[in-house]
């Protein structure tokens, strides 16, 4: 959390005085596709065969000039997936998580060709598990589906009008998501 705040402050300071064109406007439609680094789920010893977190989010610009000409607001949906296997002495469990949610993002243009934003996600983490091997826990099922939330900061560097690289720091399916953004 402290690192995320530090990165956001650095972005703010670097962008001071920049006369950047607003990269996200009302009516814009963006699809983020990412792979995560540093999963927030399934950490600790005995977890093996982790499936890298993957995510997709879609966002539509709903309001321009929220508080000045460099700001805008977007809303959309999010889906993320990861899984892992917990194993000890030939028995264990296979887990998977699917996070589905809605997101709201405040965009503020700090740097030319970079769409910088922060936002909140509220969703539901659908957890499933199954046991394998011989153990006293054969009938034990560990399912922990629950509400999920995330605060995130991100940026998209545009190569052209329809393609960008994207990075987000937050607490969703991963601490850091890297990927691409497609504009429609």
OpenMM code with the backbone's topology and positions (N, CA, C; nanometers):
from openmm import Vec3, app, unit

residues = "UNK UNK UNK UNK UNK UNK UNK UNK UNK UNK UNK UNK UNK UNK UNK UNK UNK UNK UNK UNK UNK UNK UNK UNK UNK UNK UNK UNK UNK UNK UNK UNK UNK UNK UNK UNK UNK UNK UNK UNK UNK UNK UNK UNK UNK UNK UNK UNK UNK UNK UNK UNK UNK UNK UNK UNK UNK UNK UNK UNK UNK UNK UNK UNK UNK UNK UNK UNK UNK UNK UNK UNK UNK UNK UNK UNK UNK UNK UNK UNK UNK UNK UNK UNK UNK UNK UNK UNK UNK UNK UNK UNK UNK UNK UNK UNK UNK UNK UNK UNK UNK UNK UNK UNK UNK UNK UNK UNK UNK UNK UNK UNK UNK UNK UNK UNK UNK UNK UNK UNK UNK UNK UNK UNK UNK UNK UNK UNK UNK UNK UNK UNK UNK UNK UNK UNK UNK UNK UNK UNK UNK UNK UNK UNK UNK UNK UNK UNK UNK UNK UNK UNK UNK UNK UNK UNK UNK UNK UNK UNK UNK UNK UNK UNK UNK UNK UNK UNK UNK UNK UNK UNK UNK UNK UNK UNK UNK UNK UNK UNK UNK UNK UNK UNK".split()
positions = [
    Vec3(0.0827, -0.1189, 0.0000),
    Vec3(0.0000, 0.0000, 0.0000),
    Vec3(0.0868, 0.1247, 0.0000),
    Vec3(0.1954, 0.1248, 0.0788),
    Vec3(0.2841, 0.2401, 0.0836),
    Vec3(0.3533, 0.2604, -0.0505),
    Vec3(0.3922, 0.1505, -0.1153),
    Vec3(0.4576, 0.1614, -0.2465),
    Vec3(0.3630, 0.2198, -0.3501),
    Vec3(0.2373, 0.1756, -0.3470),
    Vec3(0.1389, 0.2254, -0.4431),
    Vec3(0.1192, 0.3754, -0.4275),
    Vec3(0.1105, 0.4196, -0.3037),
    Vec3(0.0941, 0.5621, -0.2775),
    Vec3(0.2165, 0.6400, -0.3235),
    Vec3(0.3358, 0.5857, -0.2988),
    Vec3(0.4597, 0.6500, -0.3414),
    Vec3(0.4649, 0.6631, -0.4936),
    Vec3(0.4294, 0.5563, -0.5659),
    Vec3(0.4287, 0.5615, -0.7126),
    Vec3(0.3299, 0.6667, -0.7615),
    Vec3(0.2128, 0.6728, -0.6996),
    Vec3(0.1118, 0.7706, -0.7395),
    Vec3(0.1630, 0.9129, -0.7168),
    Vec3(0.2280, 0.9369, -0.6046),
    Vec3(0.2827, 1.0701, -0.5747),
    Vec3(0.3929, 1.1066, -0.6745),
    Vec3(0.4783, 1.0110, -0.7065),
    Vec3(0.5838, 1.0357, -0.8052),
    Vec3(0.5231, 1.0710, -0.9409),
    Vec3(0.4193, 0.9992, -0.9794),
    Vec3(0.3515, 1.0308, -1.1058),
    Vec3(0.2935, 1.1715, -1.1026),
    Vec3(0.2357, 1.2078, -0.9893),
    Vec3(0.1810, 1.3433, -0.9771),
    Vec3(0.2901, 1.4487, -0.9912),
    Vec3(0.4033, 1.4275, -0.9228),
    Vec3(0.5121, 1.5245, -0.9277),
    Vec3(0.5744, 1.5332, -1.0665),
    Vec3(0.5899, 1.4193, -1.1327),
    Vec3(0.6485, 1.4183, -1.2676),
    Vec3(0.5575, 1.4883, -1.3677),
    Vec3(0.4286, 1.4840, -1.3421),
    Vec3(0.3350, 1.5405, -1.4376),
    Vec3(0.3073, 1.6877, -1.4179),
    Vec3(0.3600, 1.7496, -1.3132),
    Vec3(0.3335, 1.8904, -1.2890),
    Vec3(0.3823, 1.9753, -1.4066),
    Vec3(0.2952, 2.0581, -1.4554),
    Vec3(0.3306, 2.1472, -1.5636),
    Vec3(0.3198, 2.0832, -1.7019),
    Vec3(0.2952, 1.9566, -1.7098),
    Vec3(0.2837, 1.8907, -1.8395),
    Vec3(0.1529, 1.9325, -1.9046),
    Vec3(0.1598, 1.9688, -2.0299),
    Vec3(0.0410, 2.0075, -2.1044),
    Vec3(-0.0037, 1.8869, -2.1862),
    Vec3(-0.0555, 1.7878, -2.1194),
    Vec3(-0.0902, 1.6609, -2.1829),
    Vec3(-0.2335, 1.6638, -2.2353),
    Vec3(-0.2539, 1.5972, -2.3474),
    Vec3(-0.3867, 1.5811, -2.4049),
    Vec3(-0.4575, 1.4710, -2.3270),
    Vec3(-0.5857, 1.4899, -2.2966),
    Vec3(-0.6603, 1.3903, -2.2211),
    Vec3(-0.6690, 1.2601, -2.3008),
    Vec3(-0.6215, 1.1501, -2.2426),
    Vec3(-0.6152, 1.0214, -2.3118),
    Vec3(-0.7395, 0.9363, -2.2915),
    Vec3(-0.8280, 0.9734, -2.1998),
    Vec3(-0.9501, 0.8972, -2.1739),
    Vec3(-1.0653, 0.9948, -2.1627),
    Vec3(-1.1652, 0.9773, -2.2482),
    Vec3(-1.2765, 1.0714, -2.2569),
    Vec3(-1.4105, 1.0003, -2.2527),
    Vec3(-1.5151, 1.0775, -2.2323),
    Vec3(-1.6505, 1.0241, -2.2334),
    Vec3(-1.6751, 0.9510, -2.3655),
    Vec3(-1.7285, 0.8296, -2.3552),
    Vec3(-1.7581, 0.7487, -2.4737),
    Vec3(-1.6459, 0.6535, -2.5135),
    Vec3(-1.5254, 0.6727, -2.4615),
    Vec3(-1.4150, 0.5808, -2.4921),
    Vec3(-1.4443, 0.4431, -2.4328),
    Vec3(-1.4024, 0.3396, -2.5068),
    Vec3(-1.4194, 0.2021, -2.4604),
    Vec3(-1.2835, 0.1338, -2.4648),
    Vec3(-1.2395, 0.0827, -2.3485),
    Vec3(-1.1061, 0.0221, -2.3356),
    Vec3(-1.1181, -0.1176, -2.2764),
    Vec3(-1.0430, -0.2114, -2.3334),
    Vec3(-1.0346, -0.3480, -2.2838),
    Vec3(-0.8912, -0.3745, -2.2401),
    Vec3(-0.8718, -0.3980, -2.1096),
    Vec3(-0.7405, -0.4332, -2.0544),
    Vec3(-0.7293, -0.5846, -2.0451),
    Vec3(-0.6182, -0.6405, -2.0916),
    Vec3(-0.5875, -0.7827, -2.0772),
    Vec3(-0.4526, -0.7919, -2.0094),
    Vec3(-0.4481, -0.8570, -1.8921),
    Vec3(-0.3235, -0.8561, -1.8173),
    Vec3(-0.2867, -0.9892, -1.7553),
    Vec3(-0.1601, -0.9997, -1.7207),
    Vec3(-0.1084, -1.1134, -1.6455),
    Vec3(-0.0453, -1.0572, -1.5190),
    Vec3(-0.0694, -1.1241, -1.4077),
    Vec3(-0.0283, -1.0717, -1.2797),
    Vec3(0.1057, -1.1225, -1.2304),
    Vec3(0.1678, -1.0388, -1.1498),
    Vec3(0.2918, -1.0728, -1.0810),
    Vec3(0.2652, -1.0506, -0.9323),
    Vec3(0.2963, -1.1504, -0.8512),
    Vec3(0.2747, -1.1370, -0.7075),
    Vec3(0.1297, -1.1530, -0.6693),
    Vec3(0.0781, -1.2728, -0.6752),
    Vec3(-0.0621, -1.2979, -0.6447),
    Vec3(-0.0964, -1.2664, -0.5001),
    Vec3(-0.2132, -1.2129, -0.4792),
    Vec3(-0.2632, -1.1850, -0.3457),
    Vec3(-0.3282, -1.3087, -0.2851),
    Vec3(-0.3446, -1.4135, -0.3643),
    Vec3(-0.4093, -1.5364, -0.3203),
    Vec3(-0.3100, -1.6520, -0.3225),
    Vec3(-0.3323, -1.7496, -0.2383),
    Vec3(-0.2546, -1.8733, -0.2363),
    Vec3(-0.1056, -1.8482, -0.2168),
    Vec3(-0.0723, -1.7857, -0.1081),
    Vec3(0.0677, -1.7616, -0.0747),
    Vec3(0.1048, -1.8496, 0.0433),
    Vec3(0.2296, -1.8763, 0.0596),
    Vec3(0.2762, -1.9553, 0.1713),
    Vec3(0.3403, -2.0848, 0.1270),
    Vec3(0.3928, -2.1582, 0.2240),
    Vec3(0.4596, -2.2842, 0.1924),
    Vec3(0.3567, -2.3906, 0.1545),
    Vec3(0.4020, -2.4898, 0.0878),
    Vec3(0.3259, -2.6053, 0.0400),
    Vec3(0.2398, -2.5750, -0.0817),
    Vec3(0.2272, -2.4481, -0.1230),
    Vec3(0.1557, -2.4197, -0.2473),
    Vec3(0.2504, -2.4437, -0.3640),
    Vec3(0.2057, -2.5242, -0.4588),
    Vec3(0.2848, -2.5554, -0.5774),
    Vec3(0.1986, -2.5369, -0.7003),
    Vec3(0.2608, -2.5436, -0.8138),
    Vec3(0.1891, -2.5363, -0.9424),
    Vec3(0.0899, -2.4200, -0.9466),
    Vec3(0.1360, -2.3031, -0.9106),
    Vec3(0.0500, -2.1851, -0.9159),
    Vec3(0.0207, -2.1482, -1.0610),
    Vec3(-0.1027, -2.1132, -1.0867),
    Vec3(-0.1418, -2.0627, -1.2182),
    Vec3(-0.1273, -1.9120, -1.2120),
    Vec3(-0.0481, -1.8524, -1.3019),
    Vec3(-0.0305, -1.7061, -1.2956),
    Vec3(-0.1661, -1.6347, -1.3050),
    Vec3(-0.1844, -1.5316, -1.2242),
    Vec3(-0.3099, -1.4571, -1.2293),
    Vec3(-0.3285, -1.3902, -1.3658),
    Vec3(-0.4471, -1.4039, -1.4217),
    Vec3(-0.4811, -1.3354, -1.5464),
    Vec3(-0.6069, -1.2532, -1.5212),
    Vec3(-0.6197, -1.1441, -1.5944),
    Vec3(-0.7367, -1.0584, -1.5733),
    Vec3(-0.7762, -0.9884, -1.7022),
    Vec3(-0.9022, -0.9483, -1.7037),
    Vec3(-0.9564, -0.8673, -1.8127),
    Vec3(-1.0507, -0.7652, -1.7495),
    Vec3(-1.0438, -0.6436, -1.7963),
    Vec3(-1.1381, -0.5420, -1.7505),
    Vec3(-1.1803, -0.4582, -1.8701),
    Vec3(-1.3054, -0.4161, -1.8667),
    Vec3(-1.3605, -0.3322, -1.9729),
    Vec3(-1.4094, -0.2037, -1.9085),
    Vec3(-1.3804, -0.0910, -1.9725),
    Vec3(-1.4152, 0.0386, -1.9149),
    Vec3(-1.4727, 0.1313, -2.0212),
    Vec3(-1.5738, 0.2063, -1.9808),
    Vec3(-1.6371, 0.3061, -2.0678),
    Vec3(-1.6266, 0.4425, -1.9995),
    Vec3(-1.5841, 0.5429, -2.0742),
    Vec3(-1.5793, 0.6791, -2.0219),
    Vec3(-1.7193, 0.7342, -2.0074),
    Vec3(-1.7541, 0.7838, -1.8878),
    Vec3(-1.8904, 0.8325, -1.8630),
    Vec3(-1.8988, 0.9825, -1.8356),
    Vec3(-1.7860, 1.0453, -1.7970),
    Vec3(-1.7915, 1.1890, -1.7679),
    Vec3(-1.6554, 1.2526, -1.7931),
    Vec3(-1.6545, 1.3611, -1.8680),
    Vec3(-1.5347, 1.4413, -1.8912),
    Vec3(-1.5320, 1.5581, -1.7935),
    Vec3(-1.4128, 1.6148, -1.7774),
    Vec3(-1.3933, 1.7344, -1.6958),
    Vec3(-1.4634, 1.7237, -1.5605),
    Vec3(-1.4299, 1.6197, -1.4900),
    Vec3(-1.4894, 1.5958, -1.3591),
    Vec3(-1.4607, 1.7117, -1.2641),
    Vec3(-1.3351, 1.7560, -1.2568),
    Vec3(-1.3035, 1.8757, -1.1789),
    Vec3(-1.2133, 1.9719, -1.2535),
    Vec3(-1.1539, 1.9312, -1.3645),
    Vec3(-1.0868, 2.0214, -1.4576),
    Vec3(-1.0738, 1.9512, -1.5924),
    Vec3(-1.0102, 2.0172, -1.6892),
    Vec3(-1.0069, 1.9640, -1.8261),
    Vec3(-0.9216, 1.8376, -1.8414),
    Vec3(-0.8395, 1.8036, -1.7425),
    Vec3(-0.7541, 1.6845, -1.7502),
    Vec3(-0.8148, 1.5625, -1.6819),
    Vec3(-0.9352, 1.5736, -1.6271),
    Vec3(-0.9939, 1.4636, -1.5503),
    Vec3(-1.1138, 1.4031, -1.6219),
    Vec3(-1.1352, 1.2753, -1.5968),
    Vec3(-1.2529, 1.2061, -1.6492),
    Vec3(-1.2843, 1.0870, -1.5597),
    Vec3(-1.4020, 1.0299, -1.5798),
    Vec3(-1.4498, 0.9192, -1.4983),
    Vec3(-1.4896, 0.8042, -1.5889),
    Vec3(-1.4518, 0.6826, -1.5500),
    Vec3(-1.4887, 0.5637, -1.6245),
    Vec3(-1.5448, 0.4568, -1.5327),
    Vec3(-1.6341, 0.3732, -1.5873),
    Vec3(-1.6898, 0.2600, -1.5130),
    Vec3(-1.6835, 0.1368, -1.6017),
    Vec3(-1.6832, 0.0202, -1.5376),
    Vec3(-1.6780, -0.1025, -1.6162),
    Vec3(-1.6749, -0.2263, -1.5299),
    Vec3(-1.6393, -0.3369, -1.5930),
    Vec3(-1.6376, -0.4659, -1.5270),
    Vec3(-1.4990, -0.5264, -1.5232),
    Vec3(-1.4828, -0.6271, -1.4370),
    Vec3(-1.3536, -0.6915, -1.4152),
    Vec3(-1.3749, -0.8408, -1.3957),
    Vec3(-1.2836, -0.9213, -1.4503),
    Vec3(-1.2801, -1.0640, -1.4214),
    Vec3(-1.1339, -1.1063, -1.4118),
    Vec3(-1.1026, -1.1817, -1.3079),
    Vec3(-0.9666, -1.2300, -1.2872),
    Vec3(-0.9692, -1.3760, -1.2463),
    Vec3(-0.8618, -1.4500, -1.2769),
    Vec3(-0.8553, -1.5928, -1.2446),
    Vec3(-0.7143, -1.6305, -1.1993),
    Vec3(-0.7059, -1.7160, -1.1002),
    Vec3(-0.5804, -1.7778, -1.0593),
    Vec3(-0.6117, -1.9095, -0.9895),
    Vec3(-0.5110, -1.9901, -0.9731),
    Vec3(-0.5281, -2.1181, -0.9056),
    Vec3(-0.3961, -2.1674, -0.8512),
    Vec3(-0.4038, -2.2682, -0.7649),
    Vec3(-0.2830, -2.3255, -0.7065),
    Vec3(-0.3156, -2.4638, -0.6506),
    Vec3(-0.2108, -2.5352, -0.6212),
    Vec3(-0.2238, -2.6669, -0.5600),
    Vec3(-0.1471, -2.6644, -0.4284),
    Vec3(-0.2119, -2.7086, -0.3200),
    Vec3(-0.1476, -2.7199, -0.1895),
    Vec3(-0.1226, -2.8679, -0.1673),
    Vec3(0.0035, -2.9037, -0.1426),
    Vec3(0.0375, -3.0457, -0.1330),
    Vec3(0.1377, -3.0706, -0.0214),
    Vec3(0.1131, -3.1800, 0.0517),
    Vec3(0.2068, -3.2256, 0.1544),
    Vec3(0.1968, -3.3775, 0.1641),
    Vec3(0.3089, -3.4458, 0.1484),
    Vec3(0.3190, -3.5912, 0.1611),
    Vec3(0.2164, -3.6661, 0.0755),
    Vec3(0.1962, -3.6226, -0.0500),
    Vec3(0.1120, -3.6959, -0.1438),
    Vec3(-0.0364, -3.6679, -0.1373),
    Vec3(-0.0812, -3.5801, -0.0525),
    Vec3(-0.2214, -3.5425, -0.0519),
    Vec3(-0.2316, -3.3904, -0.0462),
    Vec3(-0.3485, -3.3403, -0.0752),
    Vec3(-0.3663, -3.1963, -0.0712),
    Vec3(-0.4939, -3.1522, -0.1392),
    Vec3(-0.4944, -3.0251, -0.1816),
    Vec3(-0.6122, -2.9654, -0.2438),
    Vec3(-0.5712, -2.8817, -0.3652),
    Vec3(-0.6606, -2.8767, -0.4605),
    Vec3(-0.6462, -2.7876, -0.5760),
    Vec3(-0.7487, -2.6757, -0.5566),
    Vec3(-0.7007, -2.5527, -0.5699),
    Vec3(-0.7857, -2.4359, -0.5510),
    Vec3(-0.7913, -2.3532, -0.6786),
    Vec3(-0.9040, -2.2873, -0.6984),
    Vec3(-0.9119, -2.1865, -0.8047),
    Vec3(-1.0005, -2.0721, -0.7574),
    Vec3(-0.9696, -1.9534, -0.8057),
    Vec3(-1.0466, -1.8336, -0.7715),
    Vec3(-1.0804, -1.7565, -0.8976),
    Vec3(-1.2040, -1.7171, -0.9068),
    Vec3(-1.2505, -1.6285, -1.0132),
    Vec3(-1.3087, -1.5062, -0.9431),
    Vec3(-1.2519, -1.3903, -0.9720),
    Vec3(-1.3026, -1.2658, -0.9152),
    Vec3(-1.3793, -1.1909, -1.0242),
    Vec3(-1.5052, -1.1616, -0.9960),
    Vec3(-1.5909, -1.0871, -1.0884),
    Vec3(-1.6355, -0.9619, -1.0156),
    Vec3(-1.6235, -0.8464, -1.0820),
    Vec3(-1.6615, -0.7238, -1.0128),
    Vec3(-1.6849, -0.6063, -1.1039),
    Vec3(-1.7251, -0.4978, -1.0442),
    Vec3(-1.7424, -0.3708, -1.1123),
    Vec3(-1.6357, -0.2731, -1.0662),
    Vec3(-1.5917, -0.1859, -1.1580),
    Vec3(-1.4854, -0.0902, -1.1261),
    Vec3(-1.5277, 0.0510, -1.1630),
    Vec3(-1.4762, 0.1445, -1.0876),
    Vec3(-1.4908, 0.2859, -1.1189),
    Vec3(-1.3535, 0.3496, -1.1133),
    Vec3(-1.3173, 0.4258, -1.2162),
    Vec3(-1.1829, 0.4834, -1.2241),
    Vec3(-1.1874, 0.6334, -1.2468),
    Vec3(-1.1023, 0.7037, -1.1731),
    Vec3(-1.0813, 0.8463, -1.1928),
    Vec3(-0.9531, 0.8612, -1.2746),
    Vec3(-0.9651, 0.9179, -1.3928),
    Vec3(-0.8506, 0.9402, -1.4812),
    Vec3(-0.8071, 1.0850, -1.4679),
    Vec3(-0.6767, 1.1033, -1.4564),
    Vec3(-0.6224, 1.2385, -1.4538),
    Vec3(-0.4974, 1.2397, -1.5405),
    Vec3(-0.4996, 1.3187, -1.6436),
    Vec3(-0.3895, 1.3216, -1.7410),
    Vec3(-0.2683, 1.3918, -1.6837),
    Vec3(-0.1631, 1.3151, -1.6538),
    Vec3(-0.0411, 1.3693, -1.5953),
    Vec3(0.0727, 1.3808, -1.6959),
    Vec3(0.0830, 1.2838, -1.7857),
    Vec3(0.1963, 1.2738, -1.8770),
    Vec3(0.1423, 1.2500, -2.0183),
    Vec3(0.2043, 1.3149, -2.1170),
    Vec3(0.1632, 1.2978, -2.2560),
    Vec3(0.1742, 1.1510, -2.2969),
    Vec3(0.0751, 1.1013, -2.3680),
    Vec3(0.0640, 0.9633, -2.4170),
    Vec3(0.0468, 0.8585, -2.3081),
    Vec3(0.0250, 0.9003, -2.1835),
    Vec3(0.0012, 0.8047, -2.0754),
    Vec3(-0.1310, 0.8412, -2.0072),
    Vec3(-0.2232, 0.7458, -2.0077),
    Vec3(-0.3506, 0.7603, -1.9387),
    Vec3(-0.3287, 0.7120, -1.7951),
    Vec3(-0.3225, 0.8036, -1.6986),
    Vec3(-0.3009, 0.7675, -1.5590),
    Vec3(-0.4343, 0.7702, -1.4850),
    Vec3(-0.4537, 0.6737, -1.3949),
    Vec3(-0.5827, 0.6613, -1.3270),
    Vec3(-0.5687, 0.5892, -1.1935),
    Vec3(-0.6695, 0.6042, -1.1112),
    Vec3(-0.6834, 0.5314, -0.9866),
    Vec3(-0.8300, 0.4942, -0.9726),
    Vec3(-0.8591, 0.3900, -0.8953),
    Vec3(-0.9980, 0.3506, -0.8833),
    Vec3(-1.0226, 0.2449, -0.7785),
    Vec3(-1.1494, 0.2062, -0.7712),
    Vec3(-1.1955, 0.1041, -0.6778),
    Vec3(-1.2694, -0.0048, -0.7532),
    Vec3(-1.2528, -0.1287, -0.7062),
    Vec3(-1.3255, -0.2427, -0.7604),
    Vec3(-1.3994, -0.3102, -0.6452),
    Vec3(-1.5248, -0.3447, -0.6686),
    Vec3(-1.6033, -0.4207, -0.5729),
    Vec3(-1.6566, -0.5422, -0.6460),
    Vec3(-1.6341, -0.6606, -0.5894),
    Vec3(-1.6760, -0.7805, -0.6591),
    Vec3(-1.6966, -0.8979, -0.5671),
    Vec3(-1.6928, -1.0158, -0.6280),
    Vec3(-1.7127, -1.1404, -0.5560),
    Vec3(-1.6055, -1.2388, -0.5984),
    Vec3(-1.5395, -1.3011, -0.5012),
    Vec3(-1.4346, -1.3999, -0.5258),
    Vec3(-1.4982, -1.5384, -0.5157),
    Vec3(-1.5097, -1.6078, -0.6279),
    Vec3(-1.5686, -1.7412, -0.6329),
    Vec3(-1.4549, -1.8421, -0.6191),
    Vec3(-1.4507, -1.9105, -0.5045),
    Vec3(-1.3426, -2.0045, -0.4744),
    Vec3(-1.3963, -2.1463, -0.4854),
    Vec3(-1.3188, -2.2324, -0.5492),
    Vec3(-1.3538, -2.3742, -0.5518),
    Vec3(-1.2301, -2.4559, -0.5181),
    Vec3(-1.2526, -2.5756, -0.4636),
    Vec3(-1.1409, -2.6615, -0.4263),
    Vec3(-1.1810, -2.8073, -0.4396),
    Vec3(-1.0803, -2.8903, -0.4536),
    Vec3(-1.1016, -3.0346, -0.4535),
    Vec3(-0.9789, -3.1001, -0.3920),
    Vec3(-1.0019, -3.2100, -0.3200),
    Vec3(-0.8912, -3.2799, -0.2549),
    Vec3(-0.8397, -3.3907, -0.3454),
    Vec3(-0.7154, -3.4315, -0.3206),
    Vec3(-0.6570, -3.5446, -0.3927),
    Vec3(-0.5656, -3.6199, -0.2974),
    Vec3(-0.5367, -3.7455, -0.3313),
    Vec3(-0.4480, -3.8276, -0.2485),
    Vec3(-0.5209, -3.8895, -0.1310),
    Vec3(-0.4493, -3.9697, -0.0526),
    Vec3(-0.5045, -4.0370, 0.0641),
    Vec3(-0.4699, -3.9594, 0.1905),
    Vec3(-0.5718, -3.9188, 0.2620),
    Vec3(-0.5497, -3.8501, 0.3880),
    Vec3(-0.6728, -3.8632, 0.4748),
    Vec3(-0.6626, -3.8176, 0.5968),
    Vec3(-0.7783, -3.8190, 0.6858),
    Vec3(-0.8777, -3.7095, 0.6475),
    Vec3(-0.8393, -3.6222, 0.5560),
    Vec3(-0.9218, -3.5084, 0.5173),
    Vec3(-0.9998, -3.5329, 0.3891),
    Vec3(-1.0212, -3.6595, 0.3500),
    Vec3(-1.0848, -3.6905, 0.2216),
    Vec3(-1.2170, -3.6178, 0.2005),
    Vec3(-1.2979, -3.6070, 0.3036),
    Vec3(-1.4295, -3.5449, 0.2872),
    Vec3(-1.4285, -3.3959, 0.3178),
    Vec3(-1.3122, -3.3447, 0.3492),
    Vec3(-1.3000, -3.2034, 0.3850),
    Vec3(-1.3017, -3.1176, 0.2595),
    Vec3(-1.3796, -3.0135, 0.2605),
    Vec3(-1.3843, -2.9200, 0.1492),
    Vec3(-1.3572, -2.7804, 0.2015),
    Vec3(-1.2665, -2.7126, 0.1383),
    Vec3(-1.2329, -2.5773, 0.1803),
    Vec3(-1.2772, -2.4804, 0.0728),
    Vec3(-1.3860, -2.4134, 0.0956),
    Vec3(-1.4369, -2.3156, 0.0005),
    Vec3(-1.4574, -2.1852, 0.0752),
    Vec3(-1.4023, -2.0784, 0.0230),
    Vec3(-1.4095, -1.9501, 0.0922),
    Vec3(-1.4564, -1.8378, 0.0034),
    Vec3(-1.5594, -1.8587, -0.0760),
    Vec3(-1.6112, -1.7521, -0.1607),
    Vec3(-1.6575, -1.6355, -0.0743),
    Vec3(-1.6293, -1.5142, -0.1212),
    Vec3(-1.6653, -1.3968, -0.0417),
    Vec3(-1.6596, -1.2710, -0.1268),
    Vec3(-1.7055, -1.1613, -0.0668),
    Vec3(-1.6941, -1.0315, -0.1315),
    Vec3(-1.5465, -0.9967, -0.1455),
    Vec3(-1.5151, -0.9201, -0.2487),
    Vec3(-1.3770, -0.8822, -0.2755),
    Vec3(-1.3740, -0.7347, -0.3129),
    Vec3(-1.2649, -0.6685, -0.2785),
    Vec3(-1.2510, -0.5269, -0.3132),
    Vec3(-1.1060, -0.4997, -0.3495),
    Vec3(-1.0843, -0.3906, -0.4190),
    Vec3(-0.9484, -0.3534, -0.4560),
    Vec3(-0.9416, -0.2037, -0.4806),
    Vec3(-0.8330, -0.1453, -0.4373),
    Vec3(-0.7964, -0.0096, -0.4776),
    Vec3(-0.6776, -0.0265, -0.5704),
    Vec3(-0.6716, 0.0487, -0.6765),
    Vec3(-0.5634, 0.0325, -0.7739),
    Vec3(-0.5245, 0.1671, -0.8324),
    Vec3(-0.3995, 0.1725, -0.8803),
    Vec3(-0.3525, 0.2841, -0.9610),
    Vec3(-0.2930, 0.2237, -1.0866),
    Vec3(-0.3031, 0.2957, -1.1963),
    Vec3(-0.2522, 0.2393, -1.3201),
    Vec3(-0.2185, 0.3436, -1.4231),
    Vec3(-0.1622, 0.2942, -1.5296),
    Vec3(-0.1286, 0.3780, -1.6425),
    Vec3(-0.1298, 0.2983, -1.7710),
    Vec3(-0.1638, 0.3664, -1.8801),
    Vec3(-0.1644, 0.3051, -2.0132),
    Vec3(-0.0836, 0.3937, -2.1070),
    Vec3(0.0213, 0.3382, -2.1643),
    Vec3(0.1023, 0.4111, -2.2613),
    Vec3(0.0515, 0.3783, -2.4005),
    Vec3(0.0039, 0.4785, -2.4736),
    Vec3(-0.0553, 0.4577, -2.6057),
    Vec3(0.0493, 0.4575, -2.7153),
    Vec3(0.0478, 0.3513, -2.7954),
    Vec3(0.1327, 0.3429, -2.9139),
    Vec3(0.0618, 0.4045, -3.0345),
    Vec3(-0.0714, 0.3893, -3.0379),
    Vec3(-0.1552, 0.4503, -3.1413),
    Vec3(-0.2965, 0.4627, -3.0849),
    Vec3(-0.3944, 0.4962, -3.1689),
    Vec3(-0.5310, 0.5181, -3.1207),
    Vec3(-0.6010, 0.3928, -3.0698),
    Vec3(-0.5514, 0.2747, -3.1060),
    Vec3(-0.6228, 0.1533, -3.0676),
    Vec3(-0.5425, 0.0545, -2.9835),
    Vec3(-0.4167, 0.0850, -2.9526),
    Vec3(-0.3332, -0.0115, -2.8814),
    Vec3(-0.2440, 0.0590, -2.7790),
    Vec3(-0.2389, 0.0029, -2.6575),
    Vec3(-0.1566, 0.0605, -2.5501),
    Vec3(-0.1008, -0.0508, -2.4620),
    Vec3(0.0087, -0.0203, -2.3932),
    Vec3(0.0619, -0.1079, -2.2887),
    Vec3(0.0028, -0.0595, -2.1572),
    Vec3(-0.0252, -0.1519, -2.0655),
    Vec3(-0.0911, -0.1151, -1.9411),
    Vec3(-0.0199, -0.1780, -1.8225),
    Vec3(-0.0197, -0.1045, -1.7096),
    Vec3(0.0325, -0.1550, -1.5827),
    Vec3(-0.0579, -0.1034, -1.4709),
    Vec3(-0.0918, -0.1921, -1.3769),
    Vec3(-0.1733, -0.1543, -1.2620),
    Vec3(-0.1150, -0.2148, -1.1349),
    Vec3(-0.1086, -0.1341, -1.0314),
    Vec3(-0.0737, -0.1798, -0.8974),
    Vec3(-0.2013, -0.1807, -0.8157),
    Vec3(-0.2202, -0.2859, -0.7368),
    Vec3(-0.3404, -0.2899, -0.6551),
    Vec3(-0.3525, -0.4188, -0.5785),
    Vec3(-0.4736, -0.4461, -0.5347),
    Vec3(-0.4997, -0.5641, -0.4544),
    Vec3(-0.6207, -0.6360, -0.5125),
    Vec3(-0.6063, -0.6888, -0.6330),
    Vec3(-0.7117, -0.7682, -0.6948),
    Vec3(-0.6661, -0.9122, -0.6959),
    Vec3(-0.6524, -0.9678, -0.8135),
    Vec3(-0.6025, -1.1045, -0.8258),
    Vec3(-0.4491, -1.1067, -0.8170),
    Vec3(-0.3856, -0.9905, -0.8347),
    Vec3(-0.2392, -0.9790, -0.8253),
    Vec3(-0.2027, -0.8388, -0.7778),
    Vec3(-0.0814, -0.8267, -0.7243),
    Vec3(-0.0325, -0.6945, -0.6821),
    Vec3(0.0041, -0.6067, -0.8012),
    Vec3(0.0571, -0.6677, -0.9067),
    Vec3(0.0974, -0.5949, -1.0258),
    Vec3(0.0425, -0.6669, -1.1484),
    Vec3(-0.0318, -0.5962, -1.2319),
    Vec3(-0.0814, -0.6502, -1.3585),
    Vec3(-0.0138, -0.5769, -1.4734),
    Vec3(0.0412, -0.6528, -1.5667),
    Vec3(0.1014, -0.5976, -1.6869),
    Vec3(0.0289, -0.6546, -1.8067),
    Vec3(0.0071, -0.5720, -1.9089),
    Vec3(-0.0634, -0.6238, -2.0255),
    Vec3(-0.0826, -0.5194, -2.1335),
    Vec3(-0.1894, -0.5418, -2.2084),
    Vec3(-0.2214, -0.4536, -2.3200),
    Vec3(-0.3618, -0.3976, -2.3024),
    Vec3(-0.3865, -0.2884, -2.3724),
    Vec3(-0.5190, -0.2271, -2.3759),
    Vec3(-0.5597, -0.2076, -2.5213),
    Vec3(-0.6796, -0.2519, -2.5532),
    Vec3(-0.7379, -0.2320, -2.6856),
    Vec3(-0.8488, -0.1297, -2.6752),
    Vec3(-0.8517, -0.0356, -2.7686),
    Vec3(-0.9554, 0.0686, -2.7705),
    Vec3(-1.0563, 0.0380, -2.8794),
    Vec3(-1.1822, 0.0653, -2.8499),
    Vec3(-1.2890, 0.0410, -2.9474),
    Vec3(-1.3639, 0.1692, -2.9763),
] * unit.nanometer
topology = app.Topology()
chain = topology.addChain("A")
for resn in residues:
    res = topology.addResidue(resn, chain)
    for name in ("N", "CA", "C"):
        topology.addAtom(name, app.Element.getBySymbol(name[0]), res)
